[in-house]
């Protein structure tokens, strides 16, 4: 038998490319339309195992979600995390309230701002950071209908201006 070509002790093939369909983040697209977004905070979230697996697949929605305080603990309500497809009888309920993890100084600051009136806490995005799931929440003030129309008008004007600039290049 002839010896084959020598193989190096390490693999010369790089790792497989990351899946482009993999979860990067879930955004609340309605938040910027319905609210004037103010100060933002990063919070941890308490999840069950099946919720985490479902999030890794990108199966979540924050469209109608909001944060409310229950016994001095911020809780995320109406965030939909789909049931895990390979789950069993211990699968989670999709819209259960989920406690958020913040520093006590931040909790006091947020409670004071909400109790002052006119402000609400809205989740803006859900993402992974160093293997942990984080929620970006913001203090928001609701927009009136005229403000919503004005922001849409401004957005379309900017889009048209960019389109005309591209046409002249």
DSSP file (Angstrom, degrees, kcal/mol; ACC not computed):
  #  RESIDUE AA STRUCTURE BP1 BP2  ACC     N-H-->O    O-->H-N    N-H-->O    O-->H-N    TCO  KAPPA ALPHA  PHI   PSI    X-CA   Y-CA   Z-CA
    1    1 A X              0   0    0      0, 0.0     2,-0.4     0, 0.0     0, 0.0   0.000 360.0 360.0 360.0 138.6    0.0    0.0    0.0
    2    2 A X        -     0   0    0      1,-0.0     2,-0.2     0, 0.0     0, 0.0  -0.704 360.0-116.3 -87.6 139.5    1.1    3.4   -0.8
    3    3 A X        -     0   0    0     -2,-0.4     3,-0.1     1,-0.1    -1,-0.0  -0.556  31.5-130.0 -73.3 139.5    1.0    6.1    1.9
    4    4 A X        -     0   0    0     -2,-0.2    -1,-0.1     1,-0.2     3,-0.1  -0.114  43.7 -60.6 -77.8-179.2   -1.4    8.9    1.0
    5    5 A X        -     0   0    0      1,-0.1    -1,-0.2     0, 0.0     2,-0.2  -0.339  64.8 -98.6 -64.6 146.7   -0.6   12.6    1.2
    6    6 A X        -     0   0    0     -3,-0.1     2,-0.4     1,-0.1    -1,-0.1  -0.434  35.6-144.7 -67.7 134.6    0.4   13.8    4.7
    7    7 A X        -     0   0    0     -2,-0.2     4,-0.1    -3,-0.1    -1,-0.1  -0.847  18.6-116.2-101.8 137.2   -2.5   15.4    6.5
    8    8 A X        -     0   0    0     -2,-0.4     4,-0.1     2,-0.1    -1,-0.0  -0.309  23.2-116.8 -68.2 155.8   -1.7   18.3    8.8
    9    9 A X  S    S+     0   0    0      2,-0.1     2,-0.3     0, 0.0    -1,-0.1   0.627  98.2  48.9 -70.0 -11.0   -2.4   17.8   12.5
   10   10 A X  S    S-     0   0    0      0, 0.0     2,-0.4     0, 0.0    -2,-0.1  -0.855  95.3 -98.7-125.1 162.1   -5.0   20.6   12.4
   11   11 A X        -     0   0    0     -2,-0.3    -2,-0.1     1,-0.1    -4,-0.0  -0.637  19.7-162.8 -82.8 133.2   -7.9   21.3   10.1
   12   12 A X        +     0   0    0     -2,-0.4     2,-0.4    -4,-0.1    -1,-0.1   0.526  66.3  96.3 -89.5  -6.9   -7.4   23.8    7.4
   13   13 A X  S    S-     0   0    0      1,-0.1     3,-0.1     3,-0.0    -2,-0.1  -0.702  75.1-130.7 -86.0 130.6  -11.1   24.2    6.8
   14   14 A X        -     0   0    0     -2,-0.4     3,-0.1     1,-0.2    -2,-0.1  -0.238  37.1 -77.7 -74.2 168.8  -12.6   27.1    8.7
   15   15 A X        -     0   0    0      1,-0.1    -1,-0.2    -2,-0.0     3,-0.1  -0.226  60.2 -86.3 -63.3 155.9  -15.7   26.8   10.8
   16   16 A X        -     0   0    0      1,-0.1    -1,-0.1    -3,-0.1     3,-0.1  -0.349  53.1-100.3 -63.0 142.5  -19.0   26.7    9.0
   17   17 A X        -     0   0    0      1,-0.1    -1,-0.1    -3,-0.1     3,-0.1  -0.307  44.7 -96.4 -64.8 149.9  -20.5   30.1    8.3
   18   18 A X        -     0   0    0      1,-0.1     2,-0.3    -3,-0.1    -1,-0.1  -0.351  42.1-101.1 -67.6 146.3  -23.2   31.3   10.7
   19   19 A X    >   -     0   0    0      1,-0.2     3,-1.6    -3,-0.1    -1,-0.1  -0.523  23.7-148.7 -67.4 122.6  -26.7   30.8    9.6
   20   20 A X  T 3  S+     0   0    0     -2,-0.3    -1,-0.2     1,-0.3    -2,-0.1   0.735  97.2  58.4 -67.7 -19.7  -28.1   34.1    8.2
   21   21 A X  T 3  S+     0   0    0      2,-0.1    -1,-0.3     3,-0.0     3,-0.1   0.449  81.6 120.5 -86.3   0.2  -31.6   33.2    9.5
   22   22 A X  S <  S-     0   0    0     -3,-1.6    35,-0.1     1,-0.1     2,-0.1  -0.304  77.5 -90.5 -67.9 149.1  -30.3   32.9   13.1
   23   23 A X        +     0   0    0     33,-1.0    -1,-0.1     1,-0.2     3,-0.1  -0.355  51.3 160.1 -59.7 127.7  -31.8   35.1   15.7
   24   24 A X        -     0   0    0      1,-0.4   104,-0.7    -2,-0.1     2,-0.3   0.688  65.2 -32.0-112.7 -50.9  -30.0   38.4   16.1
   25   25 A X  E     -A  127   0A   0    102,-0.2     2,-0.5    33,-0.0    -1,-0.4  -0.962  45.5-130.3-165.4 155.1  -32.7   40.6   17.8
   26   26 A X  E     -A  126   0A   0    100,-2.8   100,-2.4    -2,-0.3     2,-0.3  -0.947  30.3-159.6-108.4 126.6  -36.4   41.1   18.1
   27   27 A X  E     -A  125   0A   0     -2,-0.5     2,-1.0    98,-0.2    35,-0.4  -0.794  20.9-133.8-109.5 149.9  -37.5   44.8   17.7
   28   28 A X    >>  +     0   0    0     96,-3.0     3,-0.8    -2,-0.3     4,-0.5  -0.821  27.2 179.0 -97.2  92.7  -40.7   46.5   18.7
   29   29 A X  T 34 S+     0   0    0     -2,-1.0     4,-0.4     1,-0.2     3,-0.4   0.785  74.8  57.4 -69.8 -27.6  -41.3   48.4   15.5
   30   30 A X  T >> S+     0   0    0      1,-0.2     4,-2.4     2,-0.2     3,-0.6   0.726  88.4  77.0 -75.1 -20.7  -44.5   50.0   16.8
   31   31 A X  H <> S+     0   0    0     -3,-0.8     4,-2.0     1,-0.3    -1,-0.2   0.891  94.0  47.4 -60.6 -42.5  -42.8   51.7   19.7
   32   32 A X  H 3< S+     0   0    0     -4,-0.5    -1,-0.3    -3,-0.4    -2,-0.2   0.726 113.9  49.1 -74.6 -20.1  -41.2   54.5   17.7
   33   33 A X  H <4 S+     0   0    0     -3,-0.6    -2,-0.2    -4,-0.4    -1,-0.2   0.874 119.7  34.5 -82.0 -40.2  -44.5   55.2   16.0
   34   34 A X  H  < S+     0   0    0     -4,-2.4   109,-2.5   108,-0.1     2,-0.3   0.669 120.0  41.1 -90.2 -18.1  -46.7   55.3   19.1
   35   35 A X  E  < S-B  142   0A   0     -4,-2.0     2,-0.7    -5,-0.3   107,-0.2  -0.921  70.1-124.7-133.9 153.4  -44.3   56.9   21.6
   36   36 A X  E     -B  141   0A   0    105,-3.2   105,-1.8    -2,-0.3     2,-0.4  -0.900  43.0-136.4 -89.1 114.3  -41.6   59.5   22.0
   37   37 A X  E     +B  140   0A   0     -2,-0.7   103,-0.2   103,-0.2     3,-0.1  -0.594  31.6 170.0 -83.3 129.6  -38.7   57.4   23.3
   38   38 A X  E     +     0   0A   0    101,-2.4   102,-0.1    -2,-0.4    -1,-0.1   0.237  48.6   0.1-107.2-131.0  -36.7   58.8   26.1
   39   39 A X  E     -     0   0A   0     99,-0.1   100,-2.5     1,-0.1    -1,-0.3  -0.356  68.0-144.9 -67.6 139.1  -34.1   57.3   28.4
   40   40 A X  E     -B  138   0A   0     98,-0.2     2,-0.3    -3,-0.1    98,-0.2  -0.799  13.8-169.8-110.1 148.9  -33.2   53.7   27.7
   41   41 A X  E     -B  137   0A   0     96,-3.4    96,-2.5    -2,-0.3     2,-0.5  -0.969  18.4-135.1-134.1 148.8  -32.2   50.9   30.1
   42   42 A X  E     +B  136   0A   0     -2,-0.3     2,-0.3    94,-0.2    94,-0.2  -0.923  30.8 179.2-104.4 126.5  -30.8   47.4   29.6
   43   43 A X  E     -B  135   0A   0     92,-2.8    92,-3.2    -2,-0.5    59,-0.2  -0.936  25.0-128.9-127.5 148.1  -32.5   44.8   31.7
   44   44 A X  E     -BC 134 101A   0     57,-2.1    57,-2.5    -2,-0.3     2,-0.4  -0.447  25.1-143.4 -81.9 167.4  -32.1   41.0   32.2
   45   45 A X  E     - C   0 100A   0     88,-0.8     2,-0.7    55,-0.3    55,-0.2  -0.999  10.0-127.6-138.7 138.5  -35.2   38.8   31.9
   46   46 A X        +     0   0    0     53,-2.3     2,-0.3    -2,-0.4    53,-0.2  -0.766  40.8 172.2 -88.2 116.6  -36.1   35.7   33.8
   47   47 A X        -     0   0    0     -2,-0.7     2,-0.2    51,-0.1    51,-0.0  -0.818  31.0-122.6-122.8 160.0  -37.0   32.9   31.3
   48   48 A X     >  -     0   0    0     -2,-0.3     4,-1.9     1,-0.1     3,-0.2  -0.555  38.4-103.4 -91.1 166.3  -37.7   29.2   31.3
   49   49 A X  H  > S+     0   0    0      1,-0.2     4,-2.0     2,-0.2     5,-0.2   0.871 120.6  50.3 -60.6 -40.5  -35.6   26.8   29.3
   50   50 A X  H  > S+     0   0    0     40,-0.2     4,-1.9     1,-0.2    -1,-0.2   0.825 108.1  54.4 -70.9 -29.1  -38.2   26.3   26.5
   51   51 A X  H  > S+     0   0    0     -3,-0.2     4,-2.4     2,-0.2    -1,-0.2   0.907 107.8  49.8 -67.2 -41.1  -38.5   30.1   26.2
   52   52 A X  H  X S+     0   0    0     -4,-1.9     4,-2.1     2,-0.2    -2,-0.2   0.911 110.9  48.8 -63.4 -43.2  -34.8   30.5   25.7
   53   53 A X  H  X S+     0   0    0     -4,-2.0     4,-0.8     1,-0.2    -1,-0.2   0.884 111.9  49.3 -65.1 -38.0  -34.8   27.7   23.0
   54   54 A X  H  <>S+     0   0    0     -4,-1.9     5,-2.0     1,-0.2     3,-0.5   0.876 109.3  52.5 -68.5 -37.1  -37.7   29.4   21.3
   55   55 A X  H ><5S+     0   0    0     -4,-2.4     3,-1.6     1,-0.2    -2,-0.2   0.874 101.3  59.9 -65.2 -37.4  -35.9   32.8   21.4
   56   56 A X  H 3<5S+     0   0    0     -4,-2.1   -33,-1.0     1,-0.3    -1,-0.2   0.785 104.7  50.9 -62.0 -25.3  -32.8   31.3   19.8
   57   57 A X  T 3<5S-     0   0    0     -4,-0.8    -1,-0.3    -3,-0.5    -2,-0.2   0.533 118.8-116.4 -85.9  -7.4  -35.0   30.4   16.9
   58   58 A X  T < 5 +     0   0    0     -3,-1.6     2,-1.2    -4,-0.3    -3,-0.2   0.738  64.6 146.5  82.1  24.3  -36.3   34.0   16.8
   59   59 A X      < +     0   0    0     -5,-2.0    23,-2.0    23,-0.1     2,-0.3  -0.598  33.4 102.9 -98.0  74.5  -39.9   33.2   17.6
   60   60 A X  E     -H   81   0B   0     -2,-1.2     2,-0.3    21,-0.2    21,-0.2  -0.982  46.4-159.2-149.5 157.8  -41.0   36.3   19.7
   61   61 A X  E     -H   80   0B   0     19,-2.5    19,-2.0    -2,-0.3   -33,-0.1  -0.998  11.9-179.3-140.8 139.6  -43.0   39.5   19.3
   62   62 A X    >   +     0   0    0    -35,-0.4     3,-1.1    -2,-0.3    61,-0.1   0.176  48.9 116.9-117.5  14.0  -42.9   42.7   21.4
   63   63 A X  T 3  S+     0   0    0      1,-0.3    -1,-0.1   -36,-0.1    16,-0.1   0.865  88.7  22.5 -57.7 -44.5  -45.6   44.6   19.5
   64   64 A X  T 3  S+     0   0    0     14,-0.4    -1,-0.3    -3,-0.1    15,-0.1   0.240  96.7 127.0-106.9  12.9  -48.1   44.9   22.3
   65   65 A X    <   +     0   0    0     -3,-1.1     2,-0.3    58,-0.1    13,-0.2  -0.340  28.0 167.9 -78.0 152.1  -45.7   44.5   25.2
   66   66 A X  E     -D   77   0A   0     11,-1.7    11,-3.1    56,-0.2     2,-0.4  -0.957  30.1-118.9-152.1 166.3  -45.3   46.9   28.2
   67   67 A X  E     +DE  76 121A   0     54,-2.1    54,-0.6    -2,-0.3     2,-0.3  -0.941  28.6 177.4-115.7 133.4  -43.6   46.9   31.6
   68   68 A X  E     -D   75   0A   0      7,-2.3     7,-2.8    -2,-0.4     2,-0.5  -0.960  28.9-118.3-131.5 149.4  -45.5   47.3   34.9
   69   69 A X  E     -D   74   0A   0     -2,-0.3     2,-0.4     5,-0.2     5,-0.2  -0.767  26.7-177.9 -91.2 130.5  -44.3   47.3   38.5
   70   70 A X  E >  S-D   73   0A   0      3,-2.6     3,-0.7    -2,-0.5    -2,-0.0  -0.953  76.5 -20.4-128.5 110.6  -45.7   44.5   40.8
   71   71 A X  T 3  S-     0   0    0     -2,-0.4    -1,-0.1     1,-0.2     3,-0.1   0.926 127.4 -52.1  55.9  49.3  -44.4   44.7   44.4
   72   72 A X  T 3  S+     0   0    0      1,-0.2     2,-0.5    35,-0.0    -1,-0.2   0.679 117.2 113.6  62.5  21.6  -41.4   46.9   43.3
   73   73 A X  E <   -D   70   0A   0     -3,-0.7    -3,-2.6    28,-0.0     2,-0.3  -0.988  68.0-128.3-121.3 124.3  -40.4   44.4   40.6
   74   74 A X  E     -D   69   0A   0     -2,-0.5    26,-3.1    26,-0.3     2,-0.4  -0.556  29.4-168.1 -71.4 132.2  -40.6   45.4   37.0
   75   75 A X  E     -DF  68  99A   0     -7,-2.8    -7,-2.3    -2,-0.3     2,-0.6  -0.983  18.3-135.0-127.5 131.2  -42.6   42.7   35.0
   76   76 A X  E     -DF  67  98A   0     22,-3.2    22,-2.4    -2,-0.4     2,-0.3  -0.745  28.0-167.1 -85.4 122.0  -42.8   42.4   31.2
   77   77 A X  E     +D   66   0A   0    -11,-3.1   -11,-1.7    -2,-0.6    19,-0.1  -0.824  58.6  10.6-111.8 150.2  -46.4   41.8   30.1
   78   78 A X  S    S+     0   0    0     17,-0.6     2,-0.6    -2,-0.3   -14,-0.4   0.635  76.2 144.7  61.6  20.7  -47.9   40.7   26.8
   79   79 A X        -     0   0    0     17,-0.3     2,-0.7    -3,-0.2    -1,-0.2  -0.802  43.9-141.2 -84.0 126.1  -44.5   39.8   25.2
   80   80 A X  E     +H   61   0B   0    -19,-2.0   -19,-2.5    -2,-0.6     2,-0.5  -0.805  25.7 174.4 -97.2 115.3  -45.2   36.8   23.0
   81   81 A X  E     -H   60   0B   0     13,-2.0   -21,-0.2    -2,-0.7    15,-0.2  -0.976  34.6-124.5-115.6 114.8  -42.6   34.1   23.0
   82   82 A X        -     0   0    0    -23,-2.0    10,-0.1    -2,-0.5   -23,-0.1  -0.129  30.5 -93.4 -60.3 151.5  -43.9   31.1   20.9
   83   83 A X        -     0   0    0      1,-0.1     2,-0.2     8,-0.1    -1,-0.1  -0.361  48.4 -99.7 -62.7 144.2  -44.0   27.7   22.4
   84   84 A X    >   -     0   0    0      1,-0.1     3,-1.7    -3,-0.1    -1,-0.1  -0.493  25.8-137.5 -68.8 131.3  -40.9   25.6   21.7
   85   85 A X  T 3  S+     0   0    0      1,-0.3    -1,-0.1    -2,-0.2    -2,-0.1   0.794 102.8  41.1 -64.6 -29.8  -41.7   23.2   18.9
   86   86 A X  T 3  S+     0   0    0    -36,-0.1    -1,-0.3     2,-0.0    -2,-0.1   0.144  92.1 122.5-103.8  19.3  -39.9   20.2   20.6
   87   87 A X    <   -     0   0    0     -3,-1.7     2,-0.1     1,-0.1    -4,-0.0  -0.224  46.5-151.3 -75.8 169.3  -41.3   21.0   24.0
   88   88 A X    >   -     0   0    0     -2,-0.0     3,-1.5     0, 0.0    -1,-0.1  -0.208  53.0 -51.6-119.2-149.4  -43.4   18.6   26.1
   89   89 A X  T 3  S+     0   0    0      1,-0.3    -2,-0.1    -2,-0.1     0, 0.0   0.688 131.0  63.5 -67.2 -16.0  -46.0   19.0   28.8
   90   90 A X  T 3  S+     0   0    0      2,-0.0    -1,-0.3   -40,-0.0   -40,-0.2   0.157  74.5 133.0 -93.6  18.4  -43.7   21.4   30.6
   91   91 A X    <   -     0   0    0     -3,-1.5     2,-0.1     1,-0.1    -8,-0.1  -0.313  58.7-109.2 -65.9 154.1  -43.7   23.9   27.8
   92   92 A X        -     0   0    0    -10,-0.1     2,-0.4     1,-0.1    -1,-0.1  -0.357  25.4-106.0 -83.2 162.9  -44.3   27.6   28.7
   93   93 A X    >   -     0   0    0      1,-0.1     3,-1.2    -2,-0.1   -12,-0.1  -0.763  30.8-129.9 -85.8 136.7  -47.4   29.7   28.1
   94   94 A X  T 3  S+     0   0    0     -2,-0.4   -13,-2.0     1,-0.3    -1,-0.1   0.821  98.2  34.9 -62.3 -36.2  -46.6   32.2   25.3
   95   95 A X  T 3  S+     0   0    0    -15,-0.2   -17,-0.6   -17,-0.1    -1,-0.3  -0.032  80.9 142.1-111.4  33.2  -47.8   35.4   26.9
   96   96 A X    <   -     0   0    0     -3,-1.2   -17,-0.3   -15,-0.2     2,-0.2  -0.376  60.6 -98.8 -71.5 151.6  -46.9   34.9   30.6
   97   97 A X        -     0   0    0    -20,-0.1     2,-0.5   -19,-0.1   -20,-0.2  -0.515  39.7-158.3 -69.0 136.4  -45.6   37.8   32.7
   98   98 A X  E     -F   76   0A   0    -22,-2.4   -22,-3.2    -2,-0.2   -51,-0.1  -0.971  12.8-127.8-123.5 121.5  -41.8   37.7   32.9
   99   99 A X  E     -F   75   0A   0     -2,-0.5   -53,-2.3   -24,-0.2     2,-0.3  -0.361  22.0-140.5 -65.7 142.7  -39.9   39.5   35.7
  100  100 A X  E     -C   45   0A   0    -26,-3.1     2,-0.6   -55,-0.2   -26,-0.3  -0.753   7.2-133.0-102.7 152.7  -37.1   41.9   34.6
  101  101 A X  E     +C   44   0A   0    -57,-2.5   -57,-2.1    -2,-0.3     2,-0.3  -0.924  38.7 149.9-112.1 114.5  -33.8   42.2   36.4
  102  102 A X        -     0   0    0     -2,-0.6     2,-0.1   -59,-0.2   -59,-0.1  -0.901  49.8 -92.3-135.2 163.3  -32.5   45.7   37.1
  103  103 A X     >  -     0   0    0     -2,-0.3     4,-2.3     1,-0.1     3,-0.2  -0.476  38.4-117.5 -72.0 150.9  -30.3   47.4   39.7
  104  104 A X  H  > S+     0   0    0      1,-0.2     4,-2.5     2,-0.2     5,-0.2   0.840 115.1  56.2 -61.7 -33.4  -32.3   48.8   42.7
  105  105 A X  H  > S+     0   0    0      2,-0.2     4,-2.0     1,-0.2    -1,-0.2   0.915 109.3  46.0 -63.9 -42.1  -31.1   52.4   41.8
  106  106 A X  H  > S+     0   0    0     -3,-0.2     4,-2.6     2,-0.2    -2,-0.2   0.888 110.8  53.1 -67.2 -38.7  -32.6   52.0   38.3
  107  107 A X  H  X S+     0   0    0     -4,-2.3     4,-2.7     2,-0.2     5,-0.2   0.929 110.0  47.5 -62.2 -45.2  -35.8   50.5   39.7
  108  108 A X  H  X S+     0   0    0     -4,-2.5     4,-2.2     1,-0.2    -1,-0.2   0.905 112.5  49.8 -62.3 -41.3  -36.3   53.5   42.0
  109  109 A X  H  X S+     0   0    0     -4,-2.0     4,-1.9     2,-0.2    -2,-0.2   0.911 113.0  45.9 -63.6 -43.8  -35.5   55.9   39.1
  110  110 A X  H  X S+     0   0    0     -4,-2.6     4,-2.2     2,-0.2     5,-0.2   0.914 112.0  50.5 -67.2 -43.4  -38.0   54.3   36.8
  111  111 A X  H  X S+     0   0    0     -4,-2.7     4,-2.7     1,-0.2     5,-0.2   0.907 110.5  50.2 -61.3 -41.3  -40.8   54.1   39.5
  112  112 A X  H  X S+     0   0    0     -4,-2.2     4,-1.4     1,-0.2    -1,-0.2   0.903 110.8  49.1 -64.1 -41.2  -40.3   57.8   40.3
  113  113 A X  H  X S+     0   0    0     -4,-1.9     4,-0.5     2,-0.2     6,-0.3   0.883 114.2  45.3 -66.5 -38.2  -40.6   58.7   36.6
  114  114 A X  H >< S+     0   0    0     -4,-2.2     3,-1.1     1,-0.2     5,-0.4   0.907 111.7  51.0 -72.3 -41.7  -43.7   56.6   36.1
  115  115 A X  H 3< S+     0   0    0     -4,-2.7    -1,-0.2     1,-0.3    -2,-0.2   0.770  98.1  67.2 -68.3 -24.5  -45.4   57.9   39.3
  116  116 A X  H 3< S-     0   0    0     -4,-1.4    -1,-0.3    -5,-0.2    -2,-0.2   0.785 112.8-120.1 -65.1 -25.3  -44.8   61.5   38.2
  117  117 A X  S << S+     0   0    0     -3,-1.1    -1,-0.1    -4,-0.5    -2,-0.1   0.062  82.1  58.2 105.2 149.9  -47.2   60.8   35.4
  118  118 A X  S    S+     0   0    0      1,-0.2    24,-0.4    -4,-0.1     2,-0.3   0.364  84.4  99.0  82.2  -4.9  -47.4   60.8   31.6
  119  119 A X        -     0   0    0     -5,-0.4     2,-0.3    -6,-0.3    -1,-0.2  -0.830  45.4-176.7-116.6 153.7  -44.6   58.2   31.2
  120  120 A X  E     - G   0 140A   0     20,-2.3    20,-3.2    -2,-0.3     2,-0.5  -0.960  27.7-116.8-141.2 159.4  -44.7   54.5   30.5
  121  121 A X  E     +EG  67 139A   0    -54,-0.6   -54,-2.1    -2,-0.3     2,-0.4  -0.886  34.5 178.7-101.6 124.7  -42.1   51.7   30.2
  122  122 A X  E     - G   0 138A   0     16,-2.2    16,-2.0    -2,-0.5     2,-0.3  -0.985  28.2-125.2-127.4 132.5  -42.0   50.0   26.7
  123  123 A X  E     - G   0 137A   0     -2,-0.4    14,-0.3    14,-0.2   -92,-0.1  -0.626  23.7-176.8 -75.0 132.6  -39.6   47.3   25.6
  124  124 A X  E     -     0   0A   0     12,-3.8   -96,-3.0    -2,-0.3     2,-0.3   0.819  61.2  -4.7 -97.6 -40.1  -37.8   48.3   22.4
  125  125 A X  E     -AG  27 136A   0     11,-1.1    11,-2.6   -98,-0.2     2,-0.4  -0.992  49.7-144.7-155.3 160.3  -35.8   45.2   21.6
  126  126 A X  E     +AG  26 135A   0   -100,-2.4  -100,-2.8    -2,-0.3     2,-0.3  -0.998  37.3 151.5-127.7 125.0  -34.9   41.7   22.8
  127  127 A X  E     -AG  25 134A   0      7,-2.4     7,-3.4    -2,-0.4     2,-0.4  -0.946  43.3-103.2-152.6 166.3  -31.4   40.4   22.1
  128  128 A X  E     - G   0 133A   0   -104,-0.7     2,-0.4    -2,-0.3     5,-0.2  -0.798  28.2-177.1 -96.3 139.0  -28.5   38.1   23.3
  129  129 A X  E >  S- G   0 132A   0      3,-3.1     3,-1.6    -2,-0.4    -2,-0.0  -0.917  74.9 -24.7-138.0 110.3  -25.5   39.6   25.0
  130  130 A X  T 3  S-     0   0    0     -2,-0.4     3,-0.1     1,-0.3    -1,-0.0   0.879 128.0 -48.1  53.8  43.4  -22.7   37.2   25.9
  131  131 A X  T 3  S+     0   0    0      1,-0.3     2,-0.3     0, 0.0    -1,-0.3   0.377 119.3 106.0  84.1  -3.7  -25.1   34.3   26.0
  132  132 A X  E <  S- G   0 129A   0     -3,-1.6    -3,-3.1   -88,-0.0     2,-0.5  -0.836  71.4-120.3-109.0 147.3  -27.7   36.1   28.2
  133  133 A X  E     - G   0 128A   0     -2,-0.3   -88,-0.8    -5,-0.2     2,-0.3  -0.737  34.2-173.6 -86.5 129.1  -31.0   37.5   27.0
  134  134 A X  E     -BG  44 127A   0     -7,-3.4    -7,-2.4    -2,-0.5     2,-0.4  -0.883  14.9-150.4-121.4 153.1  -31.4   41.2   27.5
  135  135 A X  E     -BG  43 126A   0    -92,-3.2   -92,-2.8    -2,-0.3     2,-0.7  -0.992   9.3-146.2-122.8 128.1  -34.3   43.5   27.0
  136  136 A X  E     -BG  42 125A   0    -11,-2.6   -12,-3.8    -2,-0.4   -11,-1.1  -0.854  25.5-177.8 -92.7 116.0  -33.9   47.2   26.1
  137  137 A X  E     -BG  41 123A   0    -96,-2.5   -96,-3.4    -2,-0.7     2,-0.3  -0.816   5.2-164.1-112.9 155.3  -36.6   49.2   27.8
  138  138 A X  E     -BG  40 122A   0    -16,-2.0   -16,-2.2    -2,-0.3     2,-0.6  -0.986  26.9-116.6-139.7 147.9  -37.3   52.9   27.5
  139  139 A X  E     - G   0 121A   0   -100,-2.5  -101,-2.4    -2,-0.3     2,-0.3  -0.754  48.3-176.1 -77.9 122.3  -39.2   55.6   29.3
  140  140 A X  E     -BG  37 120A   0    -20,-3.2   -20,-2.3    -2,-0.6     2,-0.4  -0.877  26.3-149.4-127.4 154.5  -41.7   56.7   26.7
  141  141 A X  E     -B   36   0A   0   -105,-1.8  -105,-3.2    -2,-0.3   -22,-0.1  -0.988  34.4-110.2-121.2 132.7  -44.4   59.4   26.4
  142  142 A X  E     -B   35   0A   0    -24,-0.4     2,-0.3    -2,-0.4  -107,-0.2  -0.293  28.6-130.7 -65.1 142.4  -47.4   58.7   24.2
  143  143 A X        -     0   0    0   -109,-2.5     2,-0.1     1,-0.1    -1,-0.1  -0.661  14.5-127.3 -90.4 147.9  -47.8   60.6   20.9
  144  144 A X     >  -     0   0    0     -2,-0.3     4,-1.9     1,-0.1     5,-0.2  -0.435  33.0-102.2 -81.7 167.4  -51.0   62.3   19.8
  145  145 A X  H  > S+     0   0    0      1,-0.2     4,-2.2     2,-0.2     5,-0.2   0.885 122.8  52.7 -61.0 -40.3  -52.4   61.6   16.4
  146  146 A X  H  > S+     0   0    0      1,-0.2     4,-2.3     2,-0.2    -1,-0.2   0.878 107.7  51.8 -64.9 -37.2  -51.1   64.8   15.0
  147  147 A X  H  > S+     0   0    0      2,-0.2     4,-2.3     1,-0.2    -1,-0.2   0.886 108.4  51.4 -65.8 -38.0  -47.6   64.0   16.2
  148  148 A X  H  X S+     0   0    0     -4,-1.9     4,-2.1     2,-0.2    -2,-0.2   0.917 110.9  47.9 -64.3 -43.0  -47.8   60.6   14.5
  149  149 A X  H  X S+     0   0    0     -4,-2.2     4,-2.4     1,-0.2    -2,-0.2   0.902 111.2  51.4 -63.8 -40.4  -48.8   62.2   11.2
  150  150 A X  H  X S+     0   0    0     -4,-2.3     4,-2.5     1,-0.2    -2,-0.2   0.908 109.7  48.4 -64.4 -42.8  -46.0   64.7   11.5
  151  151 A X  H  X S+     0   0    0     -4,-2.3     4,-2.1     2,-0.2    -1,-0.2   0.881 112.0  49.7 -67.8 -36.2  -43.4   62.1   12.1
  152  152 A X  H  X S+     0   0    0     -4,-2.1     4,-2.3     2,-0.2    -2,-0.2   0.903 111.0  49.8 -65.3 -40.5  -44.7   60.1    9.1
  153  153 A X  H  X S+     0   0    0     -4,-2.4     4,-2.1     2,-0.2    -2,-0.2   0.922 111.9  47.7 -62.9 -44.7  -44.6   63.2    6.9
  154  154 A X  H  X S+     0   0    0     -4,-2.5     4,-2.2     1,-0.2    -1,-0.2   0.890 110.8  52.2 -63.3 -40.1  -41.0   63.9    8.0
  155  155 A X  H  X S+     0   0    0     -4,-2.1     4,-2.1     1,-0.2    -2,-0.2   0.906 110.2  47.0 -64.4 -43.0  -40.0   60.3    7.4
  156  156 A X  H  X S+     0   0    0     -4,-2.3     4,-2.4     2,-0.2    -1,-0.2   0.874 110.4  53.4 -68.5 -36.2  -41.4   60.3    3.8
  157  157 A X  H  X S+     0   0    0     -4,-2.1     4,-2.3     2,-0.2    -2,-0.2   0.917 109.8  47.8 -63.3 -42.4  -39.7   63.7    3.1
  158  158 A X  H  X S+     0   0    0     -4,-2.2     4,-2.3     2,-0.2    -2,-0.2   0.908 111.1  51.1 -63.4 -41.6  -36.3   62.3    4.2
  159  159 A X  H  X S+     0   0    0     -4,-2.1     4,-2.0     1,-0.2    -2,-0.2   0.911 111.4  47.4 -62.4 -43.3  -36.9   59.1    2.1
  160  160 A X  H  X S+     0   0    0     -4,-2.4     4,-2.2     2,-0.2    -1,-0.2   0.885 110.7  52.1 -66.3 -38.1  -37.7   61.2   -1.0
  161  161 A X  H  X S+     0   0    0     -4,-2.3     4,-2.0     2,-0.2    -2,-0.2   0.911 110.7  47.6 -64.7 -41.7  -34.7   63.5   -0.5
  162  162 A X  H  X S+     0   0    0     -4,-2.3     4,-2.1     1,-0.2    -1,-0.2   0.886 110.3  53.3 -64.5 -38.1  -32.4   60.5   -0.2
  163  163 A X  H  X S+     0   0    0     -4,-2.0     4,-1.5     1,-0.2    -2,-0.2   0.907 110.1  46.6 -64.0 -42.9  -33.9   59.0   -3.4
  164  164 A X  H  X S+     0   0    0     -4,-2.2     4,-1.3     2,-0.2    -1,-0.2   0.867 110.6  52.9 -69.7 -35.4  -33.3   62.2   -5.4
  165  165 A X  H  X S+     0   0    0     -4,-2.0     4,-0.7     1,-0.2    -2,-0.2   0.898 109.1  49.6 -64.9 -39.6  -29.7   62.4   -4.1
  166  166 A X  H >< S+     0   0    0     -4,-2.1     3,-0.5     1,-0.2    -1,-0.2   0.844 106.5  56.7 -66.1 -32.9  -29.1   58.9   -5.3
  167  167 A X  H 3< S+     0   0    0     -4,-1.5    -1,-0.2     1,-0.2    -2,-0.2   0.830 107.0  48.6 -68.5 -31.9  -30.5   59.7   -8.7
  168  168 A X  H 3<        0   0    0     -4,-1.3    -1,-0.2     1,-0.2    -2,-0.2   0.583 360.0 360.0 -85.5 -10.2  -28.0   62.5   -9.2
  169  169 A X    <<        0   0    0     -4,-0.7    -1,-0.2    -3,-0.5    -2,-0.1   0.476 360.0 360.0 -79.8 360.0  -25.0   60.5   -8.2
